[in-house]
Each structure stands twice: as C-alpha cells, then as structure tokens.
Amino acid sequence: MPDFSFEEKLLLIQHCIYKYDSEEMLKTKLKQYFSPKEIESMIDTLIATQKIRRIGQDKLQNNESHTGMVPEIPENLQSIINNL
C-alpha cells in the first residue's frame, strides 16, 4: 500500500469522484489503498471544507461552484485513478 500525504489522499478522493460519484462504489474501489475508516474520514473532511458535497443518499459531487476547479493531480496519483 503506497504511503500518501494527507493532501494527496484528499486530492485522490476528489479526482475519483469524477469517475465514481457513488459513495459505495468509491469506497469499494479505494479499499485496496485505504481502510474504510480512512475513506470515511477523508470524505467527511472534504464535505466539512465544502470541497465536495452529498447530493442524494449515495451520491458525491465536487463542489467546484464554491471552491473553484479541483487542483491538477500529480503523476504518482494519476496511475491510481487510471487503474480504478
């Protein structure tokens, strides 16, 4: 399991939301990289900082209207997103 900084983890979640807006699908896809508790914590942090929002029971969405564009993803994280 790669060792990511906290900021890299949050950025990875944000970019994964573009690919999978279902919270359950996101958790399933990321479980090989993070524990379920870590994923929940990162989602809660992103919601609290208004970088993402819940729309419906199981849907997540980047909150670009509030925070602007999601930052570019570093190369080391791009391969993870491509492989999900």
C-alpha positions as CSV (number, residue, x, y, z in Angstrom):
1,M,0.0,0.0,0.0
2,P,1.6,3.3,-1.0
3,D,2.2,6.0,1.6
4,F,0.3,9.2,0.7
5,S,0.3,12.6,2.4
6,F,-3.0,13.8,3.8
7,E,-3.3,16.3,1.0
8,E,-2.6,13.6,-1.6
9,K,-5.3,11.4,-0.1
10,L,-7.9,14.3,-0.3
11,L,-6.9,15.1,-3.8
12,L,-7.2,11.5,-4.8
13,I,-10.7,11.3,-3.4
14,Q,-11.7,14.4,-5.2
15,H,-10.5,13.1,-8.6
16,C,-12.0,9.7,-8.0
17,I,-15.4,11.4,-7.5
18,Y,-15.2,12.5,-11.2
19,K,-15.0,8.8,-12.1
20,Y,-17.4,7.3,-9.5
21,D,-20.0,9.6,-7.9
22,S,-21.5,6.8,-5.8
23,E,-20.0,6.8,-2.3
24,E,-20.3,3.0,-2.0
25,M,-18.5,2.5,-5.4
26,L,-15.8,4.9,-4.3
27,K,-15.2,3.0,-1.1
28,T,-15.1,-0.3,-3.0
29,K,-12.6,1.0,-5.5
30,L,-10.3,2.6,-2.9
31,K,-10.3,-0.2,-0.3
32,Q,-7.1,-1.6,-1.8
33,Y,-5.3,1.7,-0.9
34,F,-7.1,2.9,2.3
35,S,-9.0,1.5,5.2
36,P,-12.8,2.1,5.3
37,K,-12.3,4.4,8.3
38,E,-9.7,6.5,6.3
39,I,-12.0,6.8,3.4
40,E,-14.9,7.9,5.6
41,S,-12.6,10.4,7.4
42,M,-11.4,11.9,4.1
43,I,-14.9,12.2,2.7
44,D,-16.1,13.9,5.9
45,T,-13.1,16.3,5.8
46,L,-13.9,17.2,2.2
47,I,-17.5,17.8,3.0
48,A,-16.7,19.9,6.0
49,T,-14.3,22.1,4.0
50,Q,-17.0,22.3,1.3
51,K,-14.7,20.8,-1.4
52,I,-17.3,18.1,-2.1
53,R,-21.0,17.7,-1.3
54,R,-23.5,15.0,-1.0
55,I,-26.4,15.1,-3.5
56,G,-28.8,12.4,-2.5
57,Q,-28.3,9.4,-0.4
58,D,-25.3,7.8,-2.0
59,K,-24.0,10.5,-4.5
60,L,-21.0,12.7,-4.1
61,Q,-20.1,15.7,-6.2
62,N,-17.1,18.1,-6.3
63,N,-18.2,21.5,-5.2
64,E,-16.5,23.5,-7.9
65,S,-19.0,26.3,-7.8
66,H,-17.8,27.0,-4.2
67,T,-14.1,26.2,-4.3
68,G,-13.2,26.5,-8.0
69,M,-11.5,23.9,-10.1
70,V,-10.0,20.8,-8.4
71,P,-6.2,21.1,-8.5
72,E,-4.3,19.1,-11.1
73,I,-3.4,15.6,-10.0
74,P,0.3,14.6,-9.6
75,E,1.7,11.9,-11.8
76,N,2.1,9.4,-9.0
77,L,-1.6,9.6,-8.3
78,Q,-2.8,9.7,-11.9
79,S,-1.9,6.0,-12.4
80,I,-4.0,5.0,-9.5
81,I,-7.0,6.8,-10.9
82,N,-6.5,5.3,-14.3
83,N,-6.4,1.8,-12.8
84,L,-9.6,2.1,-10.7
